[in-house]
Amino acid sequence: MARTTDPYAALRYREFNIFLGVRLAMVLAWTMQFILIEWLVYSLTKDPLSLGIIGLMEVIPSVGMALFAGHIVDQREKRNLLVYCILGYTVISLGLFIFSLPAVESALDQSHQLSAIYGLVFLGGLVRSFLGPTIFSLVALIVPKKVYPNAATWSSSTWQLAAVLGPALAGFSIGWIGVHWSLLLILGFSLIALVLLFQIPRKPILNPKIGEPVFQSLKDGLQFVFRNKAILGALTLDMVAVLFGGAVALLPVFAQDILHVGSEGFGILRAAPAVGAALTMVGSTRFPLHRNAGKKLLWAVFAFGLCIIVFGLSTWFWVSVLALFISGAVDGVSMVIRQTILQLKTPDNMRGRVASVNSIFVGSSNELGAFESGVTARLMGTVTAVVFGGVMTLLTVGAMAHFSPRFRRLDLSDEVELDLENP
């Protein structure tokens, strides 16, 4: 049995290592796909608002289906649900590959091509509404409770590693083989994830209320989240910060029109935040962040807002890269603390519903942030829009620190130690 104080505790469970392989392949596919779509759409339109529409097309189904998806996840077997999610992404990737064929592009005018891309992104949002709650629930069935914090850190670190490699690979592959053949790589990663996932056996359903009426189930899940101040505070802070600090949605504009660095520079810019976050998360396996978690989360989001402002004002490529790198590092602190709060404070029978609320608050705010950035860039100009987002992030942190002293004093040390003593 793994020592619970071991920074590699979760990695000593075979199924968890397989799960990390699945997550690595899936996030590589997802991040590459999003980057390729951003580049393709902006190359077609040269309009920053079109980048916002990409986010909107994904967030509408993701938010609209999230609560119902959480209910279904709590009622169904998790491994097979994840299989269906991966199959859905594979079909969508195949559709994007087909619509980027030269013969298809020549047969369609720009408006029809954009409509097809937006339609596939919309379907991806439907799949995503199930993906987050399913992954969150599956982790708790693979490792014992005493290593939940360590497993959450490694899972998030794997996500960030893929988020580093995905944008960089997408940026370079655009220059090397073009968008069309780059989309074929996504199909390969999806198939790898599928093969690995079948090595994990099906898991038991721990919800004692199988067959519970859907609206009662949704009501119970929402009440749990809104009554738990630690969960609600962490989700709210991250949601507003990501919503207004979504500068990454405008990276194609900065890469092409402000910094003039091309697709390779775009890949570096897009990967920089994930590099910082990945390093932070690996470090957090040896230096846990659960002590004084509330204060650390507030300071991390404050630093994130400052980095966004610096990035918006910079006209030097490597200063922009450094600002994004630091923003990712402090965002990694935020992600680890939030995932630790969710894992420790969510009962097994509600994991799907709580994760779905998390996807509404945090996951979907990425897409809403992309839409907000696109709209404000159209109204204010690109640089002003990014600086405005950073300032709003700082104001959000100040308001949370002032009006929620209980959250500011949040400390998870006692809960972590109790779980270590009672696995």
C-alpha positions as CSV (number, residue, x, y, z in Angstrom):
1,M,0.0,0.0,0.0
2,A,1.3,3.4,-0.9
3,R,2.4,5.8,1.9
4,T,-0.1,8.6,2.1
5,T,2.7,11.2,2.7
6,D,4.4,10.0,-0.5
7,P,4.2,12.7,-3.3
8,Y,3.8,9.7,-5.7
9,A,1.1,8.0,-3.7
10,A,-1.5,8.0,-6.4
11,L,0.9,6.9,-9.1
12,R,1.4,3.5,-7.2
13,Y,-2.1,2.5,-8.4
14,R,-2.0,0.9,-11.8
15,E,-5.5,2.0,-12.9
16,F,-4.7,5.6,-12.0
17,N,-1.7,5.5,-14.3
18,I,-3.8,4.2,-17.1
19,F,-6.3,6.9,-16.4
20,L,-3.6,9.5,-16.6
21,G,-2.6,8.1,-20.1
22,V,-6.3,8.5,-21.2
23,R,-6.4,12.1,-19.9
24,L,-3.1,13.0,-21.5
25,A,-4.2,11.7,-24.9
26,M,-7.7,13.3,-24.7
27,V,-6.5,16.8,-23.6
28,L,-3.8,16.7,-26.3
29,A,-6.6,16.1,-28.8
30,W,-8.9,18.7,-27.3
31,T,-6.4,21.5,-27.0
32,M,-5.0,20.9,-30.4
33,Q,-8.4,20.9,-31.9
34,F,-9.4,24.2,-30.2
35,I,-6.2,25.9,-31.4
36,L,-6.6,24.6,-35.0
37,I,-10.2,25.9,-35.0
38,E,-9.1,29.3,-33.7
39,W,-6.4,29.7,-36.3
40,L,-8.6,28.5,-39.1
41,V,-11.5,30.7,-38.3
42,Y,-9.5,33.9,-37.7
43,S,-7.5,33.2,-40.9
44,L,-10.9,33.1,-42.7
45,T,-12.5,36.1,-41.1
46,K,-9.8,38.4,-39.7
47,D,-12.4,39.3,-37.1
48,P,-11.8,38.9,-33.3
49,L,-15.5,38.5,-32.8
50,S,-15.4,35.3,-34.7
51,L,-13.1,33.9,-32.0
52,G,-15.7,34.8,-29.4
53,I,-18.4,33.1,-31.4
54,I,-16.3,29.8,-31.2
55,G,-16.5,30.1,-27.4
56,L,-20.2,30.9,-27.4
57,M,-21.0,27.9,-29.7
58,E,-19.3,25.6,-27.2
59,V,-20.6,27.2,-24.0
60,I,-24.3,27.2,-24.9
61,P,-24.7,23.4,-25.0
62,S,-22.1,22.9,-22.3
63,V,-24.0,25.1,-19.8
64,G,-27.5,24.1,-21.1
65,M,-26.8,20.4,-20.6
66,A,-24.4,20.5,-17.6
67,L,-26.9,19.9,-14.7
68,F,-28.7,17.1,-16.6
69,A,-25.3,15.6,-17.5
70,G,-24.3,15.6,-13.9
71,H,-27.6,13.8,-12.9
72,I,-27.0,11.1,-15.6
73,V,-23.3,10.6,-14.5
74,D,-24.4,10.0,-10.9
75,Q,-27.0,7.4,-12.2
76,R,-24.7,5.5,-14.7
77,E,-21.5,3.5,-14.8
78,K,-18.6,5.9,-15.3
79,R,-16.1,4.0,-17.4
80,N,-18.5,3.4,-20.2
81,L,-19.8,7.0,-20.1
82,L,-16.2,8.1,-20.7
83,V,-16.0,5.7,-23.7
84,Y,-19.0,7.4,-25.2
85,C,-17.5,10.8,-24.6
86,I,-14.3,9.9,-26.4
87,L,-16.3,8.4,-29.3
88,G,-18.2,11.6,-29.6
89,Y,-15.0,13.7,-29.8
90,T,-13.6,11.3,-32.4
91,V,-16.7,11.7,-34.6
92,I,-16.5,15.5,-34.3
93,S,-12.7,15.5,-35.2
94,L,-13.5,13.4,-38.2
95,G,-16.1,16.0,-39.3
96,L,-13.6,18.8,-38.9
97,F,-11.1,16.9,-41.0
98,I,-13.6,16.3,-43.7
99,F,-14.7,20.0,-43.8
100,S,-11.1,21.1,-44.1
101,L,-10.5,18.9,-47.2
102,P,-9.4,21.1,-50.1
103,A,-12.2,19.7,-52.3
104,V,-14.8,20.5,-49.7
105,E,-13.4,24.0,-49.0
106,S,-13.6,24.8,-52.7
107,A,-17.1,23.6,-52.9
108,L,-18.3,25.7,-50.0
109,D,-18.4,29.5,-49.6
110,Q,-16.9,31.0,-46.4
111,S,-20.3,31.4,-44.6
112,H,-21.2,27.7,-45.1
113,Q,-17.7,26.6,-44.0
114,L,-18.0,28.7,-40.9
115,S,-21.4,27.4,-40.2
116,A,-20.2,23.8,-40.4
117,I,-17.3,24.5,-38.1
118,Y,-19.5,26.3,-35.5
119,G,-22.0,23.4,-35.7
120,L,-19.3,20.9,-34.9
121,V,-18.0,23.1,-32.0
122,F,-21.6,23.1,-30.7
123,L,-21.7,19.3,-30.7
124,G,-18.4,19.3,-28.9
125,G,-20.0,21.4,-26.2
126,L,-22.6,18.7,-25.7
127,V,-19.9,16.1,-25.3
128,R,-18.0,18.3,-22.9
129,S,-21.0,18.7,-20.6
130,F,-20.6,14.9,-19.8
131,L,-16.8,14.7,-20.0
132,G,-15.9,16.8,-16.9
133,P,-18.3,15.2,-14.4
134,T,-17.4,11.7,-15.7
135,I,-13.7,12.2,-15.2
136,F,-14.1,13.7,-11.8
137,S,-16.3,10.8,-10.7
138,L,-14.1,8.1,-12.2
139,V,-11.0,9.3,-10.3
140,A,-12.7,8.7,-6.9
141,L,-13.5,5.1,-8.0
142,I,-9.8,4.4,-9.0
143,V,-7.9,5.5,-5.9
144,P,-8.8,5.4,-2.1
145,K,-9.9,8.5,-0.4
146,K,-6.7,9.0,1.5
147,V,-4.9,9.8,-1.7
148,Y,-7.6,12.1,-3.2
149,P,-5.5,15.3,-2.8
150,N,-2.5,13.7,-4.4
151,A,-4.5,12.1,-7.2
152,A,-6.2,15.5,-7.9
153,T,-2.8,17.1,-8.2
154,W,-1.4,14.5,-10.6
155,S,-4.6,14.5,-12.6
156,S,-4.5,18.3,-13.0
157,S,-0.7,18.2,-13.7
158,T,-1.4,15.7,-16.5
159,W,-4.0,18.0,-17.9
160,Q,-1.6,20.9,-17.8
161,L,1.2,18.8,-19.4
162,A,-1.1,18.1,-22.3
163,A,-2.1,21.7,-22.4
164,V,1.5,22.6,-22.8
165,L,2.2,20.1,-25.6
166,G,-1.1,20.5,-27.4
167,P,-0.9,24.2,-28.3
168,A,2.8,24.0,-29.1
169,L,2.2,20.9,-31.3
170,A,-0.8,22.6,-33.0
171,G,1.2,25.8,-33.7
172,F,4.1,24.0,-35.2
173,S,2.0,21.5,-37.1
174,I,0.1,24.4,-38.8
175,G,3.4,25.6,-40.2
176,W,4.7,22.1,-41.1
177,I,1.7,20.2,-42.5
178,G,-1.2,22.7,-42.5
179,V,-4.5,22.8,-40.6
180,H,-6.1,19.9,-42.5
181,W,-3.5,17.2,-41.8
182,S,-3.0,18.5,-38.3
183,L,-6.6,17.6,-37.6
184,L,-5.7,14.0,-38.5
185,L,-3.4,13.9,-35.5
186,I,-6.4,14.5,-33.3
187,L,-8.1,11.4,-34.5
188,G,-4.9,9.4,-33.6
189,F,-4.8,10.8,-30.0
190,S,-8.5,10.0,-29.5
191,L,-8.0,6.4,-30.6
192,I,-5.1,6.0,-28.2
193,A,-7.3,7.3,-25.4
194,L,-10.0,4.8,-26.3
195,V,-7.6,1.8,-26.3
196,L,-6.1,2.7,-22.9
197,L,-9.6,3.3,-21.4
198,F,-10.7,-0.3,-22.1
199,Q,-7.9,-1.5,-19.8
200,I,-9.8,0.0,-16.8
201,P,-12.7,-2.3,-15.8
202,R,-16.2,-1.0,-15.2
203,K,-16.9,0.5,-11.8
204,P,-19.8,0.2,-9.3
205,I,-22.4,2.9,-9.1
206,L,-22.3,4.3,-5.6
207,N,-25.5,6.4,-5.7
208,P,-28.2,4.9,-3.5
209,K,-30.9,6.9,-5.2
210,I,-30.9,5.2,-8.6
211,G,-34.0,6.2,-10.5
212,E,-34.5,9.4,-8.5
213,P,-36.6,12.0,-10.3
214,V,-34.4,14.2,-12.3
215,F,-35.5,17.5,-11.0
216,Q,-35.2,16.4,-7.4
217,S,-31.7,15.2,-8.2
218,L,-30.8,18.5,-9.7
219,K,-32.3,20.4,-6.7
220,D,-30.3,18.3,-4.3
221,G,-27.0,18.9,-6.2
222,L,-27.5,22.7,-6.4
223,Q,-28.5,23.0,-2.7
224,F,-25.4,21.1,-1.7
225,V,-23.1,23.4,-3.7
226,F,-24.7,26.7,-2.5
227,R,-24.8,25.6,1.1
228,N,-21.1,24.6,1.1
229,K,-19.3,28.0,1.4
230,A,-15.9,26.6,0.6
231,I,-17.0,25.1,-2.7
232,L,-19.1,28.0,-3.6
233,G,-16.4,30.6,-2.9
234,A,-13.7,28.7,-4.8
235,L,-16.0,28.3,-7.9
236,T,-17.2,31.9,-7.9
237,L,-13.7,33.3,-7.6
238,D,-12.3,31.2,-10.4
239,M,-15.4,31.8,-12.6
240,V,-15.2,35.6,-12.5
241,A,-11.4,35.6,-12.8
242,V,-11.4,33.3,-15.9
243,L,-14.4,35.2,-17.4
244,F,-12.7,38.6,-17.3
245,G,-9.1,37.3,-17.7
246,G,-9.7,35.3,-20.8
247,A,-6.9,36.9,-22.8
248,V,-5.9,33.6,-24.4
249,A,-9.0,33.8,-26.6
250,L,-7.4,36.8,-28.4
251,L,-3.9,35.2,-28.9
252,P,-4.4,34.7,-32.6
253,V,-4.9,38.5,-32.9
254,F,-1.8,39.2,-30.8
255,A,0.3,36.6,-32.7
256,Q,-0.7,37.8,-36.2
257,D,-1.4,41.5,-35.8
258,I,0.4,42.9,-32.7
259,L,3.5,40.8,-32.0
260,H,3.8,39.5,-35.6
261,V,5.2,36.1,-34.7
262,G,3.3,33.7,-37.0
263,S,1.9,30.2,-36.2
264,E,5.1,29.1,-34.3
265,G,5.0,32.1,-32.0
266,F,1.3,31.5,-31.6
267,G,2.0,28.0,-30.4
268,I,4.6,29.3,-27.9
269,L,2.2,32.0,-26.6
270,R,-0.6,29.5,-26.2
271,A,1.6,27.0,-24.4
272,A,3.3,29.4,-22.0
273,P,0.4,29.5,-19.4
274,A,0.2,25.7,-19.4
275,V,4.0,25.4,-18.9
276,G,3.8,27.6,-15.8
277,A,0.8,25.7,-14.4
278,A,2.4,22.3,-15.0
279,L,5.5,23.3,-13.1
280,T,3.4,24.6,-10.2
281,M,1.4,21.4,-10.1
282,V,4.4,19.1,-10.1
283,G,5.9,21.2,-7.3
284,S,2.6,21.0,-5.3
285,T,3.0,17.2,-5.1
286,R,6.0,17.9,-2.7
287,F,4.8,21.1,-1.2
288,P,1.0,20.7,-0.6
289,L,-1.2,23.8,-0.8
290,H,-4.0,22.9,1.6
291,R,-2.6,25.0,4.5
292,N,-4.1,28.6,4.4
293,A,-5.9,27.6,1.2
294,G,-8.2,30.6,1.1
295,K,-5.4,33.2,1.3
296,K,-3.3,31.3,-1.2
297,L,-6.2,31.2,-3.6
298,L,-6.9,34.9,-3.3
299,W,-3.3,35.9,-3.8
300,A,-3.0,33.5,-6.8
301,V,-6.0,35.0,-8.6
302,F,-4.7,38.6,-7.8
303,A,-1.3,37.7,-9.4
304,F,-3.2,36.2,-12.4
305,G,-5.0,39.6,-13.0
306,L,-1.7,41.5,-12.9
307,C,-0.1,39.2,-15.4
308,I,-3.1,39.7,-17.8
309,I,-2.6,43.4,-17.6
310,V,1.1,43.1,-18.4
311,F,0.4,40.8,-21.3
312,G,-2.2,43.2,-22.7
313,L,0.2,46.2,-22.6
314,S,3.3,44.4,-23.9
315,T,4.6,44.8,-27.4
316,W,7.7,42.5,-26.8
317,F,7.2,38.9,-27.6
318,W,9.3,37.4,-24.8
319,V,7.7,39.8,-22.2
320,S,4.3,38.6,-23.4
321,V,5.5,35.0,-23.0
322,L,6.8,35.6,-19.5
323,A,3.6,37.3,-18.4
324,L,1.6,34.3,-19.7
325,F,4.0,31.8,-18.1
326,I,3.6,33.5,-14.7
327,S,-0.2,33.7,-15.2
328,G,-0.2,29.9,-15.7
329,A,1.9,29.3,-12.7
330,V,-0.4,31.1,-10.3
331,D,-3.4,29.7,-12.1
332,G,-2.0,26.3,-11.3
333,V,-2.1,27.1,-7.6
334,S,-5.8,28.1,-8.0
335,M,-6.6,24.8,-9.9
336,V,-4.9,22.6,-7.3
337,I,-6.6,24.3,-4.4
338,R,-10.0,24.2,-6.1
339,Q,-9.7,20.5,-7.0
340,T,-8.6,19.6,-3.5
341,I,-11.7,21.4,-2.1
342,L,-14.0,19.6,-4.4
343,Q,-12.5,16.1,-3.9
344,L,-12.5,16.5,-0.1
345,K,-15.9,18.0,0.4
346,T,-18.0,16.2,-2.2
347,P,-19.8,12.9,-1.2
348,D,-19.5,10.0,-3.7
349,N,-23.2,10.0,-4.6
350,M,-23.0,13.7,-5.7
351,R,-19.8,13.8,-7.6
352,G,-21.4,14.1,-11.0
353,R,-23.7,16.9,-10.1
354,V,-21.1,18.9,-8.2
355,A,-18.7,18.5,-11.1
356,S,-21.4,19.7,-13.5
357,V,-21.9,22.8,-11.4
358,N,-18.1,23.3,-11.4
359,S,-18.2,23.0,-15.2
360,I,-20.8,25.8,-15.3
361,F,-18.9,28.1,-13.0
362,V,-15.4,27.5,-14.1
363,G,-15.2,25.3,-17.3
364,S,-17.8,27.2,-19.2
365,S,-16.4,30.6,-18.1
366,N,-13.5,29.9,-20.4
367,E,-15.8,30.0,-23.4
368,L,-17.9,32.9,-22.0
369,G,-14.6,34.6,-21.4
370,A,-13.7,34.0,-25.0
371,F,-17.0,35.5,-26.1
372,E,-16.5,38.5,-23.7
373,S,-13.0,39.1,-25.0
374,G,-14.2,39.0,-28.6
375,V,-17.0,41.5,-27.9
376,T,-14.9,43.9,-25.8
377,A,-12.1,43.6,-28.4
378,R,-14.6,44.7,-31.1
379,L,-15.9,47.6,-28.9
380,M,-12.7,48.8,-27.1
381,G,-9.8,47.4,-29.2
382,T,-7.8,44.3,-28.5
383,V,-5.3,45.8,-26.0
384,T,-7.9,47.7,-24.0
385,A,-10.1,44.7,-23.8
386,V,-7.3,42.5,-22.3
387,V,-6.3,45.2,-19.8
388,F,-10.0,45.7,-18.8
389,G,-10.3,42.0,-18.1
390,G,-7.2,42.1,-15.9
391,V,-8.5,45.1,-13.9
392,M,-11.9,43.4,-13.4
393,T,-10.1,40.3,-12.0
394,L,-8.2,42.4,-9.5
395,L,-11.5,44.1,-8.4
396,T,-13.1,40.6,-8.0
397,V,-10.4,39.4,-5.7
398,G,-10.6,42.6,-3.6
399,A,-14.3,42.2,-3.2
400,M,-14.0,38.5,-2.2
401,A,-11.3,39.2,0.3
402,H,-13.4,42.1,1.9
403,F,-16.9,40.5,1.9
404,S,-16.0,36.9,2.7
405,P,-13.6,36.7,5.7
406,R,-14.7,33.1,6.3
407,F,-13.3,32.1,2.9
408,R,-10.2,34.1,3.5
409,R,-9.5,32.0,6.6
410,L,-10.2,28.7,4.8
411,D,-7.7,26.0,5.8
412,L,-7.9,22.4,4.7
413,S,-5.1,21.0,6.9
414,D,-7.4,19.3,9.4
415,E,-9.5,17.6,6.8
416,V,-6.5,16.3,4.9
417,E,-4.9,14.9,8.1
418,L,-8.2,13.3,9.1
419,D,-8.5,11.5,5.8
420,L,-4.9,10.3,6.2
421,E,-5.7,8.8,9.6
422,N,-9.0,7.3,8.4
423,P,-8.6,6.0,4.8
